[in-house]
Amino acid sequence: MHERIRTARRPMTCDLCGLMIHPGERYRIVRNEYSPMEYREHIQCPGAPTAAITDPRPRPPKIRTDFNHAFCMA
């Protein structure tokens, strides 16, 4: 699939959410390589849920030092 980001010159509808893409707004064109169809979609649809960040963030795993000798090639 080929993607391009363009600025709208005329009002058009988003193929994902169905809302209007207004003139001057940036949108994404997705084109399938095997068909002549082009899909127009918002960069981020206004009705789409936002990405949530969990608080507190999960702790990264601790590397135990007593097993480090297994990784040394001495």
PDB file of N, CA, C, O and CB in Angstrom:
ATOM      1  N   MET A   1       0.828  -1.172   0.000  1.00  0.00           N
ATOM      2  CA  MET A   1       0.000   0.000   0.000  1.00  0.00           C
ATOM      3  C   MET A   1       0.879   1.244   0.000  1.00  0.00           C
ATOM      4  O   MET A   1       1.916   1.295   0.661  1.00  0.00           O
ATOM      5  CB  MET A   1      -0.945  -0.007   1.200  1.00  0.00           C
ATOM      6  N   HIS A   2       0.448   2.222  -0.741  1.00  0.00           N
ATOM      7  CA  HIS A   2       1.159   3.485  -0.829  1.00  0.00           C
ATOM      8  C   HIS A   2       0.391   4.533  -0.040  1.00  0.00           C
ATOM      9  O   HIS A   2      -0.830   4.632  -0.153  1.00  0.00           O
ATOM     10  CB  HIS A   2       1.343   3.923  -2.304  1.00  0.00           C
ATOM     11  N   GLU A   3       1.097   5.300   0.745  1.00  0.00           N
ATOM     12  CA  GLU A   3       0.473   6.343   1.555  1.00  0.00           C
ATOM     13  C   GLU A   3       1.098   7.685   1.217  1.00  0.00           C
ATOM     14  O   GLU A   3       2.308   7.796   1.022  1.00  0.00           O
ATOM     15  CB  GLU A   3       0.620   6.037   3.067  1.00  0.00           C
ATOM     16  N   ARG A   4       0.250   8.698   1.151  1.00  0.00           N
ATOM     17  CA  ARG A   4       0.705  10.066   0.957  1.00  0.00           C
ATOM     18  C   ARG A   4      -0.070  10.953   1.911  1.00  0.00           C
ATOM     19  O   ARG A   4      -1.232  10.681   2.211  1.00  0.00           O
ATOM     20  CB  ARG A   4       0.520  10.529  -0.522  1.00  0.00           C
ATOM     21  N   ILE A   5       0.558  12.000   2.383  1.00  0.00           N
ATOM     22  CA  ILE A   5      -0.116  12.978   3.225  1.00  0.00           C
ATOM     23  C   ILE A   5      -0.261  14.248   2.407  1.00  0.00           C
ATOM     24  O   ILE A   5       0.718  14.787   1.892  1.00  0.00           O
ATOM     25  CB  ILE A   5       0.669  13.239   4.562  1.00  0.00           C
ATOM     26  N   ARG A   6      -1.505  14.723   2.294  1.00  0.00           N
ATOM     27  CA  ARG A   6      -1.805  15.896   1.491  1.00  0.00           C
ATOM     28  C   ARG A   6      -2.649  16.875   2.282  1.00  0.00           C
ATOM     29  O   ARG A   6      -3.150  16.551   3.359  1.00  0.00           O
ATOM     30  CB  ARG A   6      -2.520  15.501   0.201  1.00  0.00           C
ATOM     31  N   THR A   7      -2.801  18.067   1.745  1.00  0.00           N
ATOM     32  CA  THR A   7      -3.671  19.085   2.318  1.00  0.00           C
ATOM     33  C   THR A   7      -4.922  19.176   1.451  1.00  0.00           C
ATOM     34  O   THR A   7      -4.829  19.274   0.228  1.00  0.00           O
ATOM     35  CB  THR A   7      -2.945  20.470   2.416  1.00  0.00           C
ATOM     36  N   ALA A   8      -6.084  19.145   2.082  1.00  0.00           N
ATOM     37  CA  ALA A   8      -7.352  19.154   1.348  1.00  0.00           C
ATOM     38  C   ALA A   8      -7.588  20.522   0.721  1.00  0.00           C
ATOM     39  O   ALA A   8      -7.389  21.553   1.364  1.00  0.00           O
ATOM     40  CB  ALA A   8      -8.526  18.782   2.281  1.00  0.00           C
ATOM     41  N   ARG A   9      -8.011  20.522  -0.531  1.00  0.00           N
ATOM     42  CA  ARG A   9      -8.360  21.765  -1.221  1.00  0.00           C
ATOM     43  C   ARG A   9      -9.868  21.962  -1.278  1.00  0.00           C
ATOM     44  O   ARG A   9     -10.343  23.076  -1.499  1.00  0.00           O
ATOM     45  CB  ARG A   9      -7.781  21.771  -2.635  1.00  0.00           C
ATOM     46  N   ARG A  10     -10.613  20.896  -1.081  1.00  0.00           N
ATOM     47  CA  ARG A  10     -12.068  20.961  -1.102  1.00  0.00           C
ATOM     48  C   ARG A  10     -12.599  20.038  -0.012  1.00  0.00           C
ATOM     49  O   ARG A  10     -11.872  19.149   0.434  1.00  0.00           O
ATOM     50  CB  ARG A  10     -12.638  20.567  -2.506  1.00  0.00           C
ATOM     51  N   PRO A  11     -13.835  20.217   0.429  1.00  0.00           N
ATOM     52  CA  PRO A  11     -14.371  19.322   1.458  1.00  0.00           C
ATOM     53  C   PRO A  11     -14.597  17.919   0.902  1.00  0.00           C
ATOM     54  O   PRO A  11     -15.069  17.753  -0.222  1.00  0.00           O
ATOM     55  CB  PRO A  11     -15.685  19.882   2.022  1.00  0.00           C
ATOM     56  N   MET A  12     -14.258  16.920   1.698  1.00  0.00           N
ATOM     57  CA  MET A  12     -14.455  15.518   1.315  1.00  0.00           C
ATOM     58  C   MET A  12     -14.713  14.719   2.578  1.00  0.00           C
ATOM     59  O   MET A  12     -14.476  15.203   3.685  1.00  0.00           O
ATOM     60  CB  MET A  12     -13.218  14.951   0.534  1.00  0.00           C
ATOM     61  N   THR A  13     -15.195  13.505   2.416  1.00  0.00           N
ATOM     62  CA  THR A  13     -15.514  12.681   3.580  1.00  0.00           C
ATOM     63  C   THR A  13     -14.384  11.707   3.862  1.00  0.00           C
ATOM     64  O   THR A  13     -13.710  11.224   2.952  1.00  0.00           O
ATOM     65  CB  THR A  13     -16.832  11.921   3.364  1.00  0.00           C
ATOM     66  N   CYS A  14     -14.196  11.433   5.135  1.00  0.00           N
ATOM     67  CA  CYS A  14     -13.211  10.448   5.577  1.00  0.00           C
ATOM     68  C   CYS A  14     -13.807   9.061   5.365  1.00  0.00           C
ATOM     69  O   CYS A  14     -14.963   8.826   5.719  1.00  0.00           O
ATOM     70  CB  CYS A  14     -12.808  10.670   7.082  1.00  0.00           C
ATOM     71  N   ASP A  15     -13.043   8.150   4.798  1.00  0.00           N
ATOM     72  CA  ASP A  15     -13.544   6.806   4.545  1.00  0.00           C
ATOM     73  C   ASP A  15     -13.563   5.941   5.799  1.00  0.00           C
ATOM     74  O   ASP A  15     -14.197   4.886   5.800  1.00  0.00           O
ATOM     75  CB  ASP A  15     -12.709   6.142   3.486  1.00  0.00           C
ATOM     76  N   LEU A  16     -12.887   6.358   6.865  1.00  0.00           N
ATOM     77  CA  LEU A  16     -12.901   5.584   8.107  1.00  0.00           C
ATOM     78  C   LEU A  16     -14.062   5.968   9.013  1.00  0.00           C
ATOM     79  O   LEU A  16     -14.832   5.110   9.446  1.00  0.00           O
ATOM     80  CB  LEU A  16     -11.594   5.769   8.850  1.00  0.00           C
ATOM     81  N   CYS A  17     -14.185   7.268   9.297  1.00  0.00           N
ATOM     82  CA  CYS A  17     -15.191   7.691  10.279  1.00  0.00           C
ATOM     83  C   CYS A  17     -16.415   8.319   9.635  1.00  0.00           C
ATOM     84  O   CYS A  17     -17.453   8.420  10.288  1.00  0.00           O
ATOM     85  CB  CYS A  17     -14.583   8.670  11.252  1.00  0.00           C
ATOM     86  N   GLY A  18     -16.335   8.747   8.374  1.00  0.00           N
ATOM     87  CA  GLY A  18     -17.474   9.342   7.699  1.00  0.00           C
ATOM     88  C   GLY A  18     -17.634  10.830   7.946  1.00  0.00           C
ATOM     89  O   GLY A  18     -18.555  11.434   7.396  1.00  0.00           O
ATOM     90  N   LEU A  19     -16.778  11.450   8.749  1.00  0.00           N
ATOM     91  CA  LEU A  19     -16.851  12.885   9.001  1.00  0.00           C
ATOM     92  C   LEU A  19     -16.149  13.648   7.882  1.00  0.00           C
ATOM     93  O   LEU A  19     -15.414  13.068   7.083  1.00  0.00           O
ATOM     94  CB  LEU A  19     -16.224  13.233  10.369  1.00  0.00           C
ATOM     95  N   MET A  20     -16.387  14.949   7.839  1.00  0.00           N
ATOM     96  CA  MET A  20     -15.832  15.776   6.773  1.00  0.00           C
ATOM     97  C   MET A  20     -14.360  16.099   7.021  1.00  0.00           C
ATOM     98  O   MET A  20     -13.939  16.340   8.152  1.00  0.00           O
ATOM     99  CB  MET A  20     -16.633  17.065   6.639  1.00  0.00           C
ATOM    100  N   ILE A  21     -13.593  16.098   5.937  1.00  0.00           N
ATOM    101  CA  ILE A  21     -12.231  16.624   5.937  1.00  0.00           C
ATOM    102  C   ILE A  21     -12.350  18.016   5.329  1.00  0.00           C
ATOM    103  O   ILE A  21     -12.691  18.151   4.154  1.00  0.00           O
ATOM    104  CB  ILE A  21     -11.208  15.687   5.124  1.00  0.00           C
ATOM    105  N   HIS A  22     -12.074  19.043   6.110  1.00  0.00           N
ATOM    106  CA  HIS A  22     -12.288  20.425   5.694  1.00  0.00           C
ATOM    107  C   HIS A  22     -11.114  20.927   4.862  1.00  0.00           C
ATOM    108  O   HIS A  22      -9.998  20.425   4.999  1.00  0.00           O
ATOM    109  CB  HIS A  22     -12.495  21.327   6.917  1.00  0.00           C
ATOM    110  N   PRO A  23     -11.356  21.916   3.998  1.00  0.00           N
ATOM    111  CA  PRO A  23     -10.254  22.499   3.213  1.00  0.00           C
ATOM    112  C   PRO A  23      -9.176  23.074   4.126  1.00  0.00           C
ATOM    113  O   PRO A  23      -9.478  23.749   5.109  1.00  0.00           O
ATOM    114  CB  PRO A  23     -10.783  23.598   2.271  1.00  0.00           C
ATOM    115  N   GLY A  24      -7.921  22.802   3.793  1.00  0.00           N
ATOM    116  CA  GLY A  24      -6.788  23.251   4.597  1.00  0.00           C
ATOM    117  C   GLY A  24      -6.340  22.231   5.625  1.00  0.00           C
ATOM    118  O   GLY A  24      -5.279  22.391   6.229  1.00  0.00           O
ATOM    119  N   GLU A  25      -7.126  21.185   5.836  1.00  0.00           N
ATOM    120  CA  GLU A  25      -6.781  20.149   6.813  1.00  0.00           C
ATOM    121  C   GLU A  25      -5.925  19.084   6.134  1.00  0.00           C
ATOM    122  O   GLU A  25      -6.157  18.738   4.976  1.00  0.00           O
ATOM    123  CB  GLU A  25      -8.065  19.512   7.432  1.00  0.00           C
ATOM    124  N   ARG A  26      -4.944  18.573   6.853  1.00  0.00           N
ATOM    125  CA  ARG A  26      -4.079  17.526   6.297  1.00  0.00           C
ATOM    126  C   ARG A  26      -4.768  16.173   6.451  1.00  0.00           C
ATOM    127  O   ARG A  26      -5.392  15.899   7.477  1.00  0.00           O
ATOM    128  CB  ARG A  26      -2.682  17.517   7.000  1.00  0.00           C
ATOM    129  N   TYR A  27      -4.653  15.335   5.430  1.00  0.00           N
ATOM    130  CA  TYR A  27      -5.263  14.009   5.446  1.00  0.00           C
ATOM    131  C   TYR A  27      -4.330  13.025   4.762  1.00  0.00           C
ATOM    132  O   TYR A  27      -3.370  13.418   4.099  1.00  0.00           O
ATOM    133  CB  TYR A  27      -6.652  14.023   4.755  1.00  0.00           C
ATOM    134  N   ARG A  28      -4.621  11.742   4.928  1.00  0.00           N
ATOM    135  CA  ARG A  28      -3.789  10.674   4.381  1.00  0.00           C
ATOM    136  C   ARG A  28      -4.535  10.001   3.234  1.00  0.00           C
ATOM    137  O   ARG A  28      -5.721   9.691   3.348  1.00  0.00           O
ATOM    138  CB  ARG A  28      -3.413   9.637   5.482  1.00  0.00           C
ATOM    139  N   ILE A  29      -3.836   9.782   2.140  1.00  0.00           N
ATOM    140  CA  ILE A  29      -4.379   9.008   1.021  1.00  0.00           C
ATOM    141  C   ILE A  29      -3.692   7.651   1.039  1.00  0.00           C
ATOM    142  O   ILE A  29      -2.464   7.572   1.002  1.00  0.00           O
ATOM    143  CB  ILE A  29      -4.166   9.745  -0.364  1.00  0.00           C
ATOM    144  N   VAL A  30      -4.471   6.599   1.093  1.00  0.00           N
ATOM    145  CA  VAL A  30      -3.940   5.235   1.069  1.00  0.00           C
ATOM    146  C   VAL A  30      -4.402   4.603  -0.238  1.00  0.00           C
ATOM    147  O   VAL A  30      -5.595   4.572  -0.537  1.00  0.00           O
ATOM    148  CB  VAL A  30      -4.419   4.391   2.323  1.00  0.00           C
ATOM    149  N   ARG A  31      -3.452   4.105  -1.006  1.00  0.00           N
ATOM    150  CA  ARG A  31      -3.772   3.512  -2.301  1.00  0.00           C
ATOM    151  C   ARG A  31      -3.286   2.075  -2.334  1.00  0.00           C
ATOM    152  O   ARG A  31      -2.129   1.788  -2.028  1.00  0.00           O
ATOM    153  CB  ARG A  31      -3.143   4.325  -3.455  1.00  0.00           C
ATOM    154  N   ASN A  32      -4.181   1.182  -2.707  1.00  0.00           N
ATOM    155  CA  ASN A  32      -3.830  -0.222  -2.842  1.00  0.00           C
ATOM    156  C   ASN A  32      -3.085  -0.409  -4.157  1.00  0.00           C
ATOM    157  O   ASN A  32      -3.467   0.168  -5.175  1.00  0.00           O
ATOM    158  CB  ASN A  32      -5.096  -1.128  -2.779  1.00  0.00           C
ATOM    159  N   GLU A  33      -2.034  -1.204  -4.142  1.00  0.00           N
ATOM    160  CA  GLU A  33      -1.248  -1.375  -5.357  1.00  0.00           C
ATOM    161  C   GLU A  33      -1.939  -2.238  -6.392  1.00  0.00           C
ATOM    162  O   GLU A  33      -1.575  -2.183  -7.566  1.00  0.00           O
ATOM    163  CB  GLU A  33       0.081  -1.969  -5.024  1.00  0.00           C
ATOM    164  N   TYR A  34      -2.926  -3.035  -5.998  1.00  0.00           N
ATOM    165  CA  TYR A  34      -3.564  -3.955  -6.934  1.00  0.00           C
ATOM    166  C   TYR A  34      -4.911  -3.456  -7.441  1.00  0.00           C
ATOM    167  O   TYR A  34      -5.492  -4.076  -8.332  1.00  0.00           O
ATOM    168  CB  TYR A  34      -3.743  -5.294  -6.284  1.00  0.00           C
ATOM    169  N   SER A  35      -5.417  -2.368  -6.906  1.00  0.00           N
ATOM    170  CA  SER A  35      -6.682  -1.820  -7.384  1.00  0.00           C
ATOM    171  C   SER A  35      -6.549  -0.307  -7.513  1.00  0.00           C
ATOM    172  O   SER A  35      -5.702   0.299  -6.857  1.00  0.00           O
ATOM    173  CB  SER A  35      -7.853  -2.194  -6.429  1.00  0.00           C
ATOM    174  N   PRO A  36      -7.368   0.297  -8.342  1.00  0.00           N
ATOM    175  CA  PRO A  36      -7.249   1.751  -8.531  1.00  0.00           C
ATOM    176  C   PRO A  36      -7.932   2.575  -7.436  1.00  0.00           C
ATOM    177  O   PRO A  36      -8.038   3.794  -7.572  1.00  0.00           O
ATOM    178  CB  PRO A  36      -7.832   2.132  -9.867  1.00  0.00           C
ATOM    179  N   MET A  37      -8.393   1.947  -6.365  1.00  0.00           N
ATOM    180  CA  MET A  37      -9.106   2.656  -5.304  1.00  0.00           C
ATOM    181  C   MET A  37      -8.145   3.464  -4.444  1.00  0.00           C
ATOM    182  O   MET A  37      -7.045   3.011  -4.129  1.00  0.00           O
ATOM    183  CB  MET A  37      -9.887   1.671  -4.434  1.00  0.00           C
ATOM    184  N   GLU A  38      -8.572   4.658  -4.072  1.00  0.00           N
ATOM    185  CA  GLU A  38      -7.843   5.495  -3.126  1.00  0.00           C
ATOM    186  C   GLU A  38      -8.760   5.766  -1.947  1.00  0.00           C
ATOM    187  O   GLU A  38      -9.930   6.106  -2.125  1.00  0.00           O
ATOM    188  CB  GLU A  38      -7.360   6.830  -3.789  1.00  0.00           C
ATOM    189  N   TYR A  39      -8.226   5.614  -0.743  1.00  0.00           N
ATOM    190  CA  TYR A  39      -8.996   5.854   0.464  1.00  0.00           C
ATOM    191  C   TYR A  39      -8.457   7.106   1.134  1.00  0.00           C
ATOM    192  O   TYR A  39      -7.247   7.261   1.301  1.00  0.00           O
ATOM    193  CB  TYR A  39      -8.938   4.634   1.425  1.00  0.00           C
ATOM    194  N   ARG A  40      -9.360   7.996   1.516  1.00  0.00           N
ATOM    195  CA  ARG A  40      -8.982   9.236   2.191  1.00  0.00           C
ATOM    196  C   ARG A  40      -9.366   9.132   3.653  1.00  0.00           C
ATOM    197  O   ARG A  40     -10.491   8.755   3.983  1.00  0.00           O
ATOM    198  CB  ARG A  40      -9.657  10.471   1.528  1.00  0.00           C
ATOM    199  N   GLU A  41      -8.433   9.466   4.524  1.00  0.00           N
ATOM    200  CA  GLU A  41      -8.700   9.375   5.958  1.00  0.00           C
ATOM    201  C   GLU A  41      -7.969  10.487   6.689  1.00  0.00           C
ATOM    202  O   GLU A  41      -6.936  10.980   6.234  1.00  0.00           O
ATOM    203  CB  GLU A  41      -8.280   7.998   6.511  1.00  0.00           C
ATOM    204  N   HIS A  42      -8.530  10.877   7.844  1.00  0.00           N
ATOM    205  CA  HIS A  42      -7.889  11.878   8.690  1.00  0.00           C
ATOM    206  C   HIS A  42      -6.538  11.349   9.167  1.00  0.00           C
ATOM    207  O   HIS A  42      -6.315  10.139   9.203  1.00  0.00           O
ATOM    208  CB  HIS A  42      -8.795  12.245   9.898  1.00  0.00           C
ATOM    209  N   ILE A  43      -5.648  12.255   9.528  1.00  0.00           N
ATOM    210  CA  ILE A  43      -4.409  11.837  10.180  1.00  0.00           C
ATOM    211  C   ILE A  43      -4.768  11.188  11.513  1.00  0.00           C
ATOM    212  O   ILE A  43      -4.244  10.128  11.855  1.00  0.00           O
ATOM    213  CB  ILE A  43      -3.435  13.049  10.386  1.00  0.00           C
ATOM    214  N   GLN A  44      -5.664  11.830  12.261  1.00  0.00           N
ATOM    215  CA  GLN A  44      -6.252  11.219  13.454  1.00  0.00           C
ATOM    216  C   GLN A  44      -7.722  11.586  13.443  1.00  0.00           C
ATOM    217  O   GLN A  44      -8.072  12.759  13.576  1.00  0.00           O
ATOM    218  CB  GLN A  44      -5.540  11.701  14.787  1.00  0.00           C
ATOM    219  N   CYS A  45      -8.584  10.599  13.286  1.00  0.00           N
ATOM    220  CA  CYS A  45     -10.016  10.862  13.199  1.00  0.00           C
ATOM    221  C   CYS A  45     -10.505  11.524  14.484  1.00  0.00           C
ATOM    222  O   CYS A  45     -10.106  11.114  15.574  1.00  0.00           O
ATOM    223  CB  CYS A  45     -10.795   9.556  12.933  1.00  0.00           C
ATOM    224  N   PRO A  46     -11.364  12.542  14.378  1.00  0.00           N
ATOM    225  CA  PRO A  46     -11.841  13.235  15.575  1.00  0.00           C
ATOM    226  C   PRO A  46     -12.657  12.340  16.498  1.00  0.00           C
ATOM    227  O   PRO A  46     -12.664  12.556  17.710  1.00  0.00           O
ATOM    228  CB  PRO A  46     -12.668  14.425  15.176  1.00  0.00           C
ATOM    229  N   GLY A  47     -13.335  11.352  15.958  1.00  0.00           N
ATOM    230  CA  GLY A  47     -14.153  10.478  16.787  1.00  0.00           C
ATOM    231  C   GLY A  47     -13.408   9.270  17.320  1.00  0.00           C
ATOM    232  O   GLY A  47     -13.979   8.472  18.062  1.00  0.00           O
ATOM    233  N   ALA A  48     -12.141   9.121  16.956  1.00  0.00           N
ATOM    234  CA  ALA A  48     -11.374   7.950  17.381  1.00  0.00           C
ATOM    235  C   ALA A  48     -10.894   8.121  18.816  1.00  0.00           C
ATOM    236  O   ALA A  48     -10.595   9.237  19.243  1.00  0.00           O
ATOM    237  CB  ALA A  48     -10.176   7.714  16.441  1.00  0.00           C
ATOM    238  N   PRO A  49     -10.819   7.024  19.561  1.00  0.00           N
ATOM    239  CA  PRO A  49     -10.293   7.134  20.926  1.00  0.00           C
ATOM    240  C   PRO A  49      -8.794   7.421  20.901  1.00  0.00           C
ATOM    241  O   PRO A  49      -8.076   6.960  20.014  1.00  0.00           O
ATOM    242  CB  PRO A  49     -10.574   5.841  21.722  1.00  0.00           C
ATOM    243  N   THR A  50      -8.341   8.176  21.872  1.00  0.00           N
ATOM    244  CA  THR A  50      -6.917   8.491  21.949  1.00  0.00           C
ATOM    245  C   THR A  50      -6.175   7.357  22.633  1.00  0.00           C
ATOM    246  O   THR A  50      -6.778   6.539  23.327  1.00  0.00           O
ATOM    247  CB  THR A  50      -6.687   9.816  22.700  1.00  0.00           C
ATOM    248  N   ALA A  51      -4.890   7.313  22.439  1.00  0.00           N
ATOM    249  CA  ALA A  51      -4.070   6.289  23.079  1.00  0.00           C
ATOM    250  C   ALA A  51      -3.931   6.622  24.557  1.00  0.00           C
ATOM    251  O   ALA A  51      -3.624   7.757  24.920  1.00  0.00           O
ATOM    252  CB  ALA A  51      -2.674   6.181  22.402  1.00  0.00           C
ATOM    253  N   ALA A  52      -4.155   5.641  25.393  1.00  0.00           N
ATOM    254  CA  ALA A  52      -4.097   5.862  26.836  1.00  0.00           C
ATOM    255  C   ALA A  52      -2.733   5.448  27.373  1.00  0.00           C
ATOM    256  O   ALA A  52      -2.152   4.457  26.932  1.00  0.00           O
ATOM    257  CB  ALA A  52      -5.218   5.081  27.555  1.00  0.00           C
ATOM    258  N   ILE A  53      -2.237   6.215  28.323  1.00  0.00           N
ATOM    259  CA  ILE A  53      -0.986   5.889  28.997  1.00  0.00           C
ATOM    260  C   ILE A  53      -1.341   5.416  30.396  1.00  0.00           C
ATOM    261  O   ILE A  53      -2.039   6.110  31.135  1.00  0.00           O
ATOM    262  CB  ILE A  53      -0.003   7.118  29.035  1.00  0.00           C
ATOM    263  N   THR A  54      -0.867   4.255  30.749  1.00  0.00           N
ATOM    264  CA  THR A  54      -1.183   3.726  32.073  1.00  0.00           C
ATOM    265  C   THR A  54      -0.252   4.341  33.100  1.00  0.00           C
ATOM    266  O   THR A  54       0.955   4.433  32.877  1.00  0.00           O
ATOM    267  CB  THR A  54      -1.074   2.185  32.095  1.00  0.00           C
ATOM    268  N   ASP A  55      -0.804   4.759  34.213  1.00  0.00           N
ATOM    269  CA  ASP A  55      -0.013   5.275  35.332  1.00  0.00           C
ATOM    270  C   ASP A  55      -0.302   4.422  36.546  1.00  0.00           C
ATOM    271  O   ASP A  55      -1.482   4.218  36.830  1.00  0.00           O
ATOM    272  CB  ASP A  55      -0.329   6.775  35.618  1.00  0.00           C
ATOM    273  N   PRO A  56       0.610   3.930  37.255  1.00  0.00           N
ATOM    274  CA  PRO A  56       2.040   4.041  37.020  1.00  0.00           C
ATOM    275  C   PRO A  56       2.476   3.117  35.884  1.00  0.00           C
ATOM    276  O   PRO A  56       1.881   2.065  35.651  1.00  0.00           O
ATOM    277  CB  PRO A  56       2.817   3.716  38.298  1.00  0.00           C
ATOM    278  N   ARG A  57       3.504   3.528  35.201  1.00  0.00           N
ATOM    279  CA  ARG A  57       4.007   2.726  34.089  1.00  0.00           C
ATOM    280  C   ARG A  57       4.647   1.454  34.620  1.00  0.00           C
ATOM    281  O   ARG A  57       5.189   1.451  35.725  1.00  0.00           O
ATOM    282  CB  ARG A  57       5.019   3.530  33.244  1.00  0.00           C
ATOM    283  N   PRO A  58       4.593   0.369  33.847  1.00  0.00           N
ATOM    284  CA  PRO A  58       5.193  -0.873  34.319  1.00  0.00           C
ATOM    285  C   PRO A  58       6.702  -0.746  34.471  1.00  0.00           C
ATOM    286  O   PRO A  58       7.361  -0.059  33.689  1.00  0.00           O
ATOM    287  CB  PRO A  58       4.862  -2.009  33.368  1.00  0.00           C
ATOM    288  N   ARG A  59       7.230  -1.400  35.463  1.00  0.00           N
ATOM    289  CA  ARG A  59       8.671  -1.347  35.713  1.00  0.00           C
ATOM    290  C   ARG A  59       9.406  -2.245  34.727  1.00  0.00           C
ATOM    291  O   ARG A  59       8.921  -3.329  34.404  1.00  0.00           O
ATOM    292  CB  ARG A  59       8.992  -1.767  37.165  1.00  0.00           C
ATOM    293  N   PRO A  60      10.557  -1.817  34.248  1.00  0.00           N
ATOM    294  CA  PRO A  60      11.327  -2.685  33.364  1.00  0.00           C
ATOM    295  C   PRO A  60      11.915  -3.849  34.164  1.00  0.00           C
ATOM    296  O   PRO A  60      12.147  -3.708  35.365  1.00  0.00           O
ATOM    297  CB  PRO A  60      12.451  -1.887  32.655  1.00  0.00           C
ATOM    298  N   PRO A  61      12.156  -4.980  33.531  1.00  0.00           N
ATOM    299  CA  PRO A  61      12.705  -6.116  34.260  1.00  0.00           C
ATOM    300  C   PRO A  61      14.123  -5.831  34.751  1.00  0.00           C
ATOM    301  O   PRO A  61      14.920  -5.199  34.057  1.00  0.00           O
ATOM    302  CB  PRO A  61      12.696  -7.361  33.379  1.00  0.00           C
ATOM    303  N   LYS A  62      14.418  -6.302  35.946  1.00  0.00           N
ATOM    304  CA  LYS A  62      15.756  -6.111  36.504  1.00  0.00           C
ATOM    305  C   LYS A  62      16.659  -7.247  36.054  1.00  0.00           C
ATOM    306  O   LYS A  62      16.257  -8.410  36.039  1.00  0.00           O
ATOM    307  CB  LYS A  62      15.708  -6.033  38.051  1.00  0.00           C
ATOM    308  N   ILE A  63      17.870  -6.899  35.692  1.00  0.00           N
ATOM    309  CA  ILE A  63      18.847  -7.904  35.292  1.00  0.00           C
ATOM    310  C   ILE A  63      19.620  -8.304  36.536  1.00  0.00           C
ATOM    311  O   ILE A  63      20.245  -7.476  37.198  1.00  0.00           O
ATOM    312  CB  ILE A  63      19.807  -7.370  34.167  1.00  0.00           C
ATOM    313  N   ARG A  64      19.562  -9.568  36.832  1.00  0.00           N
ATOM    314  CA  ARG A  64      20.240 -10.050  38.035  1.00  0.00           C
ATOM    315  C   ARG A  64      21.716 -10.249  37.746  1.00  0.00           C
ATOM    316  O   ARG A  64      22.086 -10.799  36.708  1.00  0.00           O
ATOM    317  CB  ARG A  64      19.606 -11.365  38.540  1.00  0.00           C
ATOM    318  N   THR A  65      22.555  -9.800  38.663  1.00  0.00           N
ATOM    319  CA  THR A  65      24.000  -9.854  38.433  1.00  0.00           C
ATOM    320  C   THR A  65      24.591 -11.224  38.712  1.00  0.00           C
ATOM    321  O   THR A  65      25.689 -11.516  38.240  1.00  0.00           O
ATOM    322  CB  THR A  65      24.694  -8.830  39.286  1.00  0.00           C
ATOM    323  N   ASP A  66      23.901 -12.076  39.462  1.00  0.00           N
ATOM    324  CA  ASP A  66      24.489 -13.376  39.770  1.00  0.00           C
ATOM    325  C   ASP A  66      24.459 -14.323  38.572  1.00  0.00           C
ATOM    326  O   ASP A  66      25.128 -15.355  38.603  1.00  0.00           O
ATOM    327  CB  ASP A  66      23.762 -14.008  40.939  1.00  0.00           C
ATOM    328  N   PHE A  67      23.705 -14.006  37.517  1.00  0.00           N
ATOM    329  CA  PHE A  67      23.689 -14.849  36.325  1.00  0.00           C
ATOM    330  C   PHE A  67      24.536 -14.271  35.198  1.00  0.00           C
ATOM    331  O   PHE A  67      24.556 -14.837  34.104  1.00  0.00           O
ATOM    332  CB  PHE A  67      22.266 -15.041  35.847  1.00  0.00           C
ATOM    333  N   ASN A  68      25.237 -13.160  35.429  1.00  0.00           N
ATOM    334  CA  ASN A  68      26.029 -12.539  34.372  1.00  0.00           C
ATOM    335  C   ASN A  68      27.232 -13.381  33.965  1.00  0.00           C
ATOM    336  O   ASN A  68      27.730 -13.232  32.849  1.00  0.00           O
ATOM    337  CB  ASN A  68      26.495 -11.177  34.816  1.00  0.00           C
ATOM    338  N   HIS A  69      27.709 -14.257  34.836  1.00  0.00           N
ATOM    339  CA  HIS A  69      28.870 -15.073  34.479  1.00  0.00           C
ATOM    340  C   HIS A  69      28.549 -16.038  33.342  1.00  0.00           C
ATOM    341  O   HIS A  69      29.462 -16.495  32.655  1.00  0.00           O
ATOM    342  CB  HIS A  69      29.365 -15.850  35.696  1.00  0.00           C
ATOM    343  N   ALA A  70      27.281 -16.356  33.130  1.00  0.00           N
ATOM    344  CA  ALA A  70      26.912 -17.272  32.055  1.00  0.00           C
ATOM    345  C   ALA A  70      27.063 -16.611  30.687  1.00  0.00           C
ATOM    346  O   ALA A  70      27.195 -17.307  29.680  1.00  0.00           O
ATOM    347  CB  ALA A  70      25.476 -17.761  32.246  1.00  0.00           C
ATOM    348  N   PHE A  71      27.046 -15.292  30.635  1.00  0.00           N
ATOM    349  CA  PHE A  71      27.137 -14.595  29.370  1.00  0.00           C
ATOM    350  C   PHE A  71      28.564 -14.196  29.020  1.00  0.00           C
ATOM    351  O   PHE A  71      28.796 -13.687  27.924  1.00  0.00           O
ATOM    352  CB  PHE A  71      26.264 -13.381  29.398  1.00  0.00           C
ATOM    353  N   CYS A  72      29.519 -14.405  29.902  1.00  0.00           N
ATOM    354  CA  CYS A  72      30.910 -14.029  29.651  1.00  0.00           C
ATOM    355  C   CYS A  72      31.634 -15.172  28.954  1.00  0.00           C
ATOM    356  O   CYS A  72      31.489 -16.334  29.334  1.00  0.00           O
ATOM    357  CB  CYS A  72      31.629 -13.656  30.972  1.00  0.00           C
ATOM    358  N   MET A  73      32.397 -14.841  27.952  1.00  0.00           N
ATOM    359  CA  MET A  73      33.199 -15.844  27.256  1.00  0.00           C
ATOM    360  C   MET A  73      34.654 -15.613  27.654  1.00  0.00           C
ATOM    361  O   MET A  73      35.383 -14.903  26.961  1.00  0.00           O
ATOM    362  CB  MET A  73      33.006 -15.764  25.687  1.00  0.00           C
ATOM    363  N   ALA A  74      35.076 -16.210  28.765  1.00  0.00           N
ATOM    364  CA  ALA A  74      36.435 -15.979  29.252  1.00  0.00           C
ATOM    365  C   ALA A  74      37.308 -17.182  28.989  1.00  0.00           C
ATOM    366  O   ALA A  74      38.490 -17.173  29.331  1.00  0.00           O
ATOM    367  CB  ALA A  74      36.428 -15.655  30.741  1.00  0.00           C
TER     368      ALA A  74
END
